[in-house]
Amino acid sequence: MLRRPSPQPVTLDAQALVDELNRRLRADPAWREDTRFVVASGDGSVAAPTWQGPDSMKPVVARIVKSVIGEFEAEQPFLFDR
């Protein structure tokens, strides 16, 4: 059987990726209102996607970020440890 090659990931800017991650987060049964994905920029650096919330939500955040690998990619890497 011939397999089709995987489609190339869609490149998104940081805000578009954050919007998609927040959409998936809000749809997740583990979602808490005090957790969200955001665009971090400071010290004149390039904007990068990251998250805000309690450390107890790290596993949920990691699962959601992993779910978009191969489907989307950001211009800047995701900043997991904020």
LUMVO-519823 format. One line per 8 residues: number of its first residue (from 1); their letters; for each residue x, y, z of N, C-alpha, C, CB. Coordinates in Angstrom, 1 decimal. Glycine has a CB too. Example, Ala and Ser with C-alpha at 12.3 -4.5 7.8 and 13.67 -1.06 7.14 Angstrom:
<recs>
1	AS	13.2 -5.7 7.8 12.3 -4.5 7.8 13.2 -3.3 7.8 11.3 -4.5 9.0; 12.8 -2.2 7.1 13.7 -1.1 7.1 12.9 0.0 7.9 14.1 -0.6 5.7
</recs>
This chain:
<recs>
1	MLRRPSPQ	0.8 -1.2 0.0 0.0 0.0 0.0 0.9 1.3 0.0 -0.9 0.0 1.2; 0.6 2.2 -0.8 1.3 3.4 -0.9 0.7 4.4 0.1 1.3 4.0 -2.3; 1.6 5.0 0.8 1.2 6.0 1.8 1.5 7.4 1.2 1.9 5.9 3.1; 0.5 8.3 1.5 0.7 9.7 1.0 1.7 10.4 2.0 -0.6 10.4 1.0; 2.5 11.2 1.5 3.4 12.0 2.4 2.5 12.9 3.3 4.4 12.8 1.7; 3.0 13.1 4.5 2.3 14.0 5.5 2.3 15.4 4.9 3.0 14.0 6.9; 1.2 16.1 5.1 1.2 17.5 4.6 2.1 18.3 5.4 -0.3 18.1 4.7; 2.7 19.3 4.8 3.6 20.3 5.5 2.8 21.0 6.5 4.3 21.2 4.5
9	PVTLDAQA	3.3 21.3 7.7 2.6 22.1 8.7 2.4 23.5 8.1 3.4 22.2 10.0; 1.3 24.1 8.5 0.9 25.5 8.2 1.7 26.4 9.1 -0.6 25.7 8.3; 2.4 27.3 8.6 3.2 28.3 9.4 2.2 29.5 9.8 4.4 28.9 8.6; 2.2 29.7 11.1 1.3 30.8 11.6 2.2 31.8 12.4 0.2 30.2 12.5; 1.7 33.0 12.4 2.4 34.0 13.3 2.0 33.6 14.7 2.0 35.5 12.9; 2.7 34.3 15.7 2.4 33.9 17.1 1.0 34.1 17.5 3.4 34.8 18.0; 0.3 35.2 17.1 -1.0 35.5 17.5 -2.0 34.4 16.9 -1.5 36.9 17.1; -1.8 34.1 15.7 -2.7 33.1 15.1 -2.6 31.7 15.8 -2.4 32.9 13.6
17	LVDELNRR	-1.3 31.3 16.1 -1.1 30.1 16.8 -1.7 30.1 18.2 0.4 29.8 17.0; -1.6 31.3 18.9 -2.2 31.4 20.2 -3.7 31.3 20.1 -1.8 32.8 20.9; -4.3 31.9 19.1 -5.8 31.8 18.9 -6.2 30.4 18.8 -6.2 32.7 17.7; -5.5 29.6 18.0 -5.8 28.2 17.8 -5.6 27.4 19.1 -4.9 27.6 16.7; -4.5 27.6 19.8 -4.3 26.9 21.0 -5.4 27.3 22.1 -2.9 27.3 21.6; -5.8 28.5 22.2 -6.8 28.9 23.1 -8.2 28.3 22.7 -7.0 30.4 23.1; -8.4 28.1 21.4 -9.7 27.5 21.0 -9.7 26.0 21.5 -9.8 27.5 19.4; -8.5 25.4 21.3 -8.4 24.0 21.7 -8.5 23.8 23.3 -7.2 23.3 21.2
25	LRADPAWR	-7.9 24.8 23.9 -7.9 24.8 25.4 -9.3 24.9 25.9 -7.0 25.9 25.9; -10.1 25.9 25.4 -11.4 26.1 25.9 -12.3 24.9 25.6 -12.0 27.3 25.2; -12.0 24.1 24.6 -12.8 22.9 24.2 -12.4 21.7 25.1 -12.6 22.6 22.8; -11.3 21.8 25.8 -10.8 20.7 26.6 -11.5 20.6 28.0 -9.3 20.9 26.9; -11.9 19.4 28.4 -12.6 19.3 29.7 -11.8 19.8 30.9 -13.1 17.9 29.9; -10.5 19.8 30.8 -9.7 20.2 31.9 -9.5 21.7 32.0 -8.3 19.5 31.8; -10.1 22.5 31.1 -9.9 23.9 31.0 -10.3 24.6 32.3 -10.6 24.5 29.8; -9.5 25.6 32.7 -9.8 26.5 33.8 -9.7 27.9 33.3 -8.8 26.2 35.0
33	EDTRFVVA	-10.5 28.8 33.8 -10.6 30.1 33.4 -9.3 30.9 33.6 -11.7 30.9 34.0; -8.5 30.5 34.6 -7.2 31.2 34.9 -6.1 30.7 34.0 -6.9 31.0 36.4; -6.3 29.9 33.0 -5.3 29.4 32.1 -5.5 29.9 30.7 -5.1 27.9 32.2; -4.5 30.4 30.0 -4.7 30.8 28.7 -3.3 30.9 28.0 -5.4 32.2 28.6; -3.4 30.8 26.7 -2.2 31.0 25.8 -2.1 32.5 25.5 -2.2 30.1 24.6; -0.9 33.0 25.4 -0.6 34.4 25.2 0.6 34.6 24.3 -0.5 35.2 26.5; 0.7 35.8 23.7 1.9 36.1 23.0 2.8 36.9 23.9 1.6 36.9 21.7; 4.0 36.5 24.1 5.0 37.2 25.0 6.0 38.0 24.1 5.8 36.1 25.9
41	SGDGSVAA	6.2 39.2 24.5 7.2 40.0 23.8 7.7 41.0 24.8 6.6 40.7 22.5; 8.9 41.2 24.8 9.5 42.1 25.8 11.0 42.2 25.5 9.3 41.6 27.2; 11.6 43.2 26.0 13.1 43.4 25.8 13.4 43.6 24.4 13.9 42.3 26.5; 12.5 44.0 23.6 12.7 44.2 22.1 12.8 42.9 21.4 14.0 44.9 21.9; 12.5 41.8 22.0 12.6 40.5 21.3 11.3 40.2 20.4 12.7 39.3 22.3; 11.4 39.2 19.6 10.4 38.9 18.7 9.2 38.2 19.5 10.9 37.9 17.6; 8.0 38.4 19.1 6.9 37.8 19.8 6.9 36.3 19.7 5.6 38.4 19.3; 6.6 35.6 20.8 6.6 34.2 20.8 5.4 33.7 21.6 7.9 33.6 21.5
49	PTWQGPDS	4.8 32.6 21.2 3.7 32.0 22.0 4.1 31.4 23.3 2.9 31.0 21.1; 3.3 31.6 24.3 3.6 31.0 25.6 2.2 30.8 26.3 4.6 31.9 26.5; 2.3 30.6 27.6 1.0 30.5 28.4 1.1 31.1 29.7 0.6 29.0 28.5; -0.1 31.3 30.3 -0.2 31.8 31.7 -1.2 30.9 32.4 -0.7 33.3 31.7; -0.9 30.7 33.7 -1.8 29.9 34.5 -1.0 29.2 35.6 -2.6 28.9 33.7; -1.7 28.5 36.4 -1.1 27.8 37.5 -0.2 26.6 37.0 -2.1 27.2 38.5; 0.8 26.3 37.7 1.7 25.2 37.3 0.9 23.8 37.2 2.8 25.0 38.3; -0.2 23.7 37.9 -0.9 22.4 37.9 -1.5 22.2 36.5 -2.1 22.5 38.9
57	MKPVVARI	-1.5 23.2 35.6 -2.1 23.1 34.3 -1.0 22.7 33.3 -2.8 24.4 33.9; 0.3 22.6 33.7 1.3 22.3 32.7 1.0 21.0 31.9 2.6 22.1 33.5; 0.5 19.9 32.5 0.3 18.8 31.7 -0.8 19.0 30.6 -0.2 17.6 32.5; -1.8 19.8 30.9 -2.8 20.1 29.9 -2.2 21.0 28.8 -4.0 20.9 30.6; -1.5 22.0 29.2 -0.8 22.9 28.2 0.1 22.1 27.3 0.0 24.0 28.9; 0.9 21.2 27.9 1.8 20.4 27.1 1.0 19.5 26.1 2.7 19.5 28.0; 0.0 18.9 26.6 -0.9 18.0 25.7 -1.4 18.8 24.5 -2.0 17.4 26.5; -1.9 20.0 24.8 -2.5 20.8 23.7 -1.5 21.3 22.7 -3.3 22.0 24.3
65	VKSVIGEF	-0.3 21.7 23.2 0.8 22.1 22.3 1.2 21.0 21.5 2.0 22.7 23.1; 1.4 19.8 22.1 1.8 18.6 21.3 0.8 18.2 20.3 2.0 17.4 22.3; -0.5 18.5 20.5 -1.5 18.2 19.6 -1.4 19.0 18.2 -2.9 18.4 20.2; -0.8 20.1 18.2 -0.7 20.9 17.0 0.6 20.7 16.3 -0.8 22.3 17.3; 1.6 19.9 16.9 2.8 19.6 16.2 2.6 18.8 14.9 3.8 18.8 17.1; 3.1 19.3 13.8 2.9 18.6 12.6 1.8 19.2 11.8 2.7 17.2 12.7; 0.8 19.8 12.5 -0.3 20.5 11.9 0.0 22.0 11.6 -1.6 20.4 12.7; 0.6 22.6 12.7 0.9 24.0 12.6 2.4 24.2 13.1 0.0 24.9 13.5
73	EAEQPFLF	3.0 25.3 12.7 4.3 25.6 13.3 4.3 27.2 13.4 5.5 25.1 12.4; 5.0 27.6 14.4 5.1 29.1 14.6 6.4 29.6 14.1 4.9 29.4 16.1; 6.4 30.9 13.8 7.6 31.6 13.4 8.7 31.5 14.5 7.3 33.0 12.9; 8.2 31.5 15.7 9.1 31.5 16.9 8.7 30.2 17.7 9.0 32.8 17.8; 9.6 29.6 18.4 9.3 28.4 19.2 8.4 28.8 20.4 10.5 27.7 19.7; 7.6 27.8 20.8 6.7 28.0 21.9 7.5 28.0 23.2 5.7 26.8 22.0; 7.3 29.0 24.0 8.0 29.2 25.3 7.2 28.5 26.4 8.2 30.7 25.6; 7.6 27.2 26.7 6.9 26.5 27.7 7.2 26.9 29.1 7.2 25.0 27.6
81	DR	8.5 27.1 29.4 8.9 27.6 30.7 8.9 29.1 30.7 10.2 27.0 31.1; 7.9 29.7 31.2 7.8 31.2 31.1 8.5 31.9 32.2 6.4 31.6 31.1
</recs>
